[in-house]
Amino acid sequence: MSTRRRIAARLGALSPRERTLLAIAIGLTAAVAAVVVVRAARNDLATLRARVAGRERELHEVRRLAAMLRGQAAAPVPRPADGPSLLTLLEAAAGDVVGRERIASMTPAAGATDEGVREERVALRVVDASLAETVRLLHAIETGPPPLDVVHLQLRKHPDDPTRFDVTVEVSQYLAASREGT
């Protein structure tokens, strides 16, 4: 006997009242399922619209920053040479965010002197930093007083803990050349 015949035989064995209740239950189940599917689709569409709007805002911000950087890249604005050194500024920013004990090294380097502007660079290496700490460090470096320029970033994931990184950040600062050296 086929499945269809079995179902028909069972339905035939039900009383008219039981058939009516069964039809109402099937109808309510179908209506509830339809409402759930429609709401889920609406929620998914709302989530996707919010995500697209967020990406559009991010793209707008990236374009604004790129335009700003294009304007700055042509002529770096030198900072006065009599202020605190880049090494001191970077150590203070990193010490506040990750702590001095996790600063593995700070390697200073001097850049080329060109038309009264001297470039100073420092490579900072931080060990055992989380991604959140890395983002806070970059934010502190780029928005701190004075804001510094990150020219290179390298993340190395720990093989035993994928949530921890060794971070190398190279920061650059342009200084007005001192009158004594010229």
Contacts in CASP RR format, 6 or more apart in sequence:
PFRMAT RR
TARGET T0000
AUTHOR 0000-0000-0000
METHOD contacts of the structure
MODEL  1
MSTRRRIAARLGALSPRERTLLAIAIGLTAAVAAVVVVRAARNDLATLRA
RVAGRERELHEVRRLAAMLRGQAAAPVPRPADGPSLLTLLEAAAGDVVGR
ERIASMTPAAGATDEGVREERVALRVVDASLAETVRLLHAIETGPPPLDV
VHLQLRKHPDDPTRFDVTVEVSQYLAASREGT
11 19 0 8 1.000
11 22 0 8 1.000
12 19 0 8 1.000
14 22 0 8 1.000
76 117 0 8 1.000
76 119 0 8 1.000
76 174 0 8 1.000
77 174 0 8 1.000
78 116 0 8 1.000
78 117 0 8 1.000
78 118 0 8 1.000
78 174 0 8 1.000
78 175 0 8 1.000
78 176 0 8 1.000
79 146 0 8 1.000
79 173 0 8 1.000
79 174 0 8 1.000
79 175 0 8 1.000
79 176 0 8 1.000
80 175 0 8 1.000
80 176 0 8 1.000
81 118 0 8 1.000
81 175 0 8 1.000
81 176 0 8 1.000
81 177 0 8 1.000
81 178 0 8 1.000
85 120 0 8 1.000
86 108 0 8 1.000
86 120 0 8 1.000
86 121 0 8 1.000
86 122 0 8 1.000
86 148 0 8 1.000
86 171 0 8 1.000
86 173 0 8 1.000
87 106 0 8 1.000
87 108 0 8 1.000
87 122 0 8 1.000
89 146 0 8 1.000
89 148 0 8 1.000
89 173 0 8 1.000
90 106 0 8 1.000
90 122 0 8 1.000
90 124 0 8 1.000
90 141 0 8 1.000
90 148 0 8 1.000
90 171 0 8 1.000
91 100 0 8 1.000
91 103 0 8 1.000
91 106 0 8 1.000
93 137 0 8 1.000
93 140 0 8 1.000
93 141 0 8 1.000
93 144 0 8 1.000
93 148 0 8 1.000
94 100 0 8 1.000
94 103 0 8 1.000
94 124 0 8 1.000
94 126 0 8 1.000
94 137 0 8 1.000
94 140 0 8 1.000
94 141 0 8 1.000
95 103 0 8 1.000
96 140 0 8 1.000
97 133 0 8 1.000
97 136 0 8 1.000
97 137 0 8 1.000
97 140 0 8 1.000
98 126 0 8 1.000
98 129 0 8 1.000
98 133 0 8 1.000
98 137 0 8 1.000
102 126 0 8 1.000
102 127 0 8 1.000
102 128 0 8 1.000
102 129 0 8 1.000
103 124 0 8 1.000
103 125 0 8 1.000
103 126 0 8 1.000
104 125 0 8 1.000
104 126 0 8 1.000
104 127 0 8 1.000
104 166 0 8 1.000
105 123 0 8 1.000
105 124 0 8 1.000
105 125 0 8 1.000
106 122 0 8 1.000
106 123 0 8 1.000
106 124 0 8 1.000
106 125 0 8 1.000
107 122 0 8 1.000
107 123 0 8 1.000
107 125 0 8 1.000
108 120 0 8 1.000
108 121 0 8 1.000
108 122 0 8 1.000
109 120 0 8 1.000
109 121 0 8 1.000
109 122 0 8 1.000
109 123 0 8 1.000
110 118 0 8 1.000
110 119 0 8 1.000
110 120 0 8 1.000
110 121 0 8 1.000
111 118 0 8 1.000
111 119 0 8 1.000
111 120 0 8 1.000
111 121 0 8 1.000
112 119 0 8 1.000
113 119 0 8 1.000
113 177 0 8 1.000
116 176 0 8 1.000
116 177 0 8 1.000
116 182 0 8 1.000
117 174 0 8 1.000
117 175 0 8 1.000
117 176 0 8 1.000
117 177 0 8 1.000
118 174 0 8 1.000
118 175 0 8 1.000
118 176 0 8 1.000
118 177 0 8 1.000
119 172 0 8 1.000
119 173 0 8 1.000
119 174 0 8 1.000
119 175 0 8 1.000
120 172 0 8 1.000
120 173 0 8 1.000
120 174 0 8 1.000
120 175 0 8 1.000
121 151 0 8 1.000
121 170 0 8 1.000
121 171 0 8 1.000
121 172 0 8 1.000
121 173 0 8 1.000
122 170 0 8 1.000
122 171 0 8 1.000
123 152 0 8 1.000
123 168 0 8 1.000
123 169 0 8 1.000
123 170 0 8 1.000
123 171 0 8 1.000
124 168 0 8 1.000
124 169 0 8 1.000
124 170 0 8 1.000
124 171 0 8 1.000
125 166 0 8 1.000
125 167 0 8 1.000
125 168 0 8 1.000
126 134 0 8 1.000
126 137 0 8 1.000
126 166 0 8 1.000
126 167 0 8 1.000
126 168 0 8 1.000
126 169 0 8 1.000
127 166 0 8 1.000
128 158 0 8 1.000
128 164 0 8 1.000
128 165 0 8 1.000
128 166 0 8 1.000
129 137 0 8 1.000
129 164 0 8 1.000
129 165 0 8 1.000
129 166 0 8 1.000
129 167 0 8 1.000
130 163 0 8 1.000
130 164 0 8 1.000
130 165 0 8 1.000
131 163 0 8 1.000
131 165 0 8 1.000
134 155 0 8 1.000
134 165 0 8 1.000
134 167 0 8 1.000
137 167 0 8 1.000
137 169 0 8 1.000
138 150 0 8 1.000
138 153 0 8 1.000
138 169 0 8 1.000
141 147 0 8 1.000
141 148 0 8 1.000
141 150 0 8 1.000
141 169 0 8 1.000
141 171 0 8 1.000
142 148 0 8 1.000
142 149 0 8 1.000
142 150 0 8 1.000
148 171 0 8 1.000
148 172 0 8 1.000
148 173 0 8 1.000
149 171 0 8 1.000
149 172 0 8 1.000
149 173 0 8 1.000
150 169 0 8 1.000
150 170 0 8 1.000
150 171 0 8 1.000
150 172 0 8 1.000
151 170 0 8 1.000
151 171 0 8 1.000
151 172 0 8 1.000
152 168 0 8 1.000
152 169 0 8 1.000
152 170 0 8 1.000
153 167 0 8 1.000
153 168 0 8 1.000
153 169 0 8 1.000
153 170 0 8 1.000
154 167 0 8 1.000
154 168 0 8 1.000
154 169 0 8 1.000
155 165 0 8 1.000
155 166 0 8 1.000
155 167 0 8 1.000
156 165 0 8 1.000
156 166 0 8 1.000
156 167 0 8 1.000
156 168 0 8 1.000
157 164 0 8 1.000
157 165 0 8 1.000
158 164 0 8 1.000
158 165 0 8 1.000
158 166 0 8 1.000
END
